[in-house]
Amino acid sequence: MSAEEKALCEWAVKLTLTPAEMSEEDVQILEKAGFSQEAISDAAQVVGYFNYINRIADGLGVDLEPEMQKEMNSSGGANE
């Protein structure tokens, strides 16, 4: 994994798990890694969207589609 990819992944994890702890410094780290303001904004929107969808699905007890459930089970993911 490149340094740029690692920085983005660490940022996405922090945004997902501890969003209240995000700061301007987190954005500056991505800028130093080579990300533009537009790319950072795009990443924030993608991470936020996936977090939103997962929370809605979890909160409402939405089951995975059968094809996804098979894939998860075959890869050692979710249990039936």
C-alpha positions in Angstrom: 0.0 0.0 0.0 1.4 3.4 -0.9 1.9 6.1 1.7 -1.0 8.1 0.0 -3.4 5.1 0.3 -2.3 4.4 3.9 -3.0 8.1 4.9 -6.4 7.9 3.2 -7.3 4.6 4.9 -6.2 5.9 8.4 -8.3 9.0 7.8 -11.4 7.0 6.7 -11.1 4.8 9.8 -10.9 7.8 12.1 -13.8 9.5 10.3 -15.9 6.3 10.7 -15.0 5.3 14.3 -14.4 8.7 16.0 -15.8 11.5 13.8 -16.0 13.9 16.7 -12.2 13.7 17.0 -11.6 14.9 13.4 -9.7 18.1 13.1 -8.1 20.4 10.5 -4.9 18.5 11.1 -6.5 15.4 9.7 -7.2 17.3 6.4 -3.7 18.7 6.4 -2.2 15.2 6.6 -4.2 14.2 3.5 -3.1 17.4 1.7 0.6 16.6 2.5 0.0 13.1 1.1 -1.0 14.7 -2.2 -4.8 14.9 -2.0 -6.6 18.0 -3.3 -9.4 19.7 -1.4 -11.8 18.2 -4.0 -10.5 14.7 -3.5 -10.7 15.0 0.2 -14.3 16.3 -0.1 -15.2 13.4 -2.4 -13.6 10.9 0.1 -15.5 12.4 3.0 -18.8 12.1 1.0 -18.1 8.4 0.1 -17.1 7.4 3.6 -20.1 9.3 5.1 -22.5 7.7 2.6 -21.3 4.2 3.3 -21.4 4.8 7.1 -25.0 6.2 6.7 -26.2 3.2 4.6 -24.6 0.7 7.0 -26.2 2.3 10.0 -29.6 2.4 8.4 -29.3 -1.2 7.4 -28.1 -2.3 10.8 -30.7 -0.2 12.6 -33.5 -1.6 10.6 -32.2 -5.2 10.6 -31.9 -5.3 6.8 -30.6 -8.6 5.7 -27.9 -9.0 3.0 -29.1 -10.0 -0.4 -28.8 -13.8 -1.0 -25.8 -13.4 -3.3 -24.0 -11.2 -0.8 -24.7 -13.6 2.0 -23.2 -16.5 0.0 -20.1 -14.5 -0.7 -19.7 -13.4 2.9 -20.1 -17.0 4.1 -17.6 -18.4 1.5 -15.0 -15.8 2.5 -15.3 -16.5 6.2 -17.3 -13.3 6.8 -20.8 -13.1 8.5 -22.3 -16.2 10.0 -25.8 -17.4 9.0 
